[in-house]
Amino acid sequence: MGDETTGTEAVVYAACVNCGEPTEYPESVKGSTLCPVCEWHEAQRTACSG
């Protein structure tokens, strides 16, 4: 059995720095975090156009 977790620990997700929606990253992640929608928009803005 050992040191297995029971899954009762709640993960608190960081808020998106653009819109405030929950992200896929825990609050312990360093740097600016974006929700999936804002990540997609950011990727579209920074993608090579040609």
MOSUL-V720814 format. One record per run of one state. SS is the DSSP state (H for helix, E for strand, L for the rest). FROM is the first residue (numbers start at 1). TO is the last residue. If there is no record, write none. Layout:
BEGIN
ss = [SS/SS]
from = [FROM/FROM]
to = [TO/TO]
END
This chain:
BEGIN
ss = [L/E/L/E/L/H/L]
from = [1/13/16/22/27/36/47]
to = [12/15/21/26/35/46/50]
END
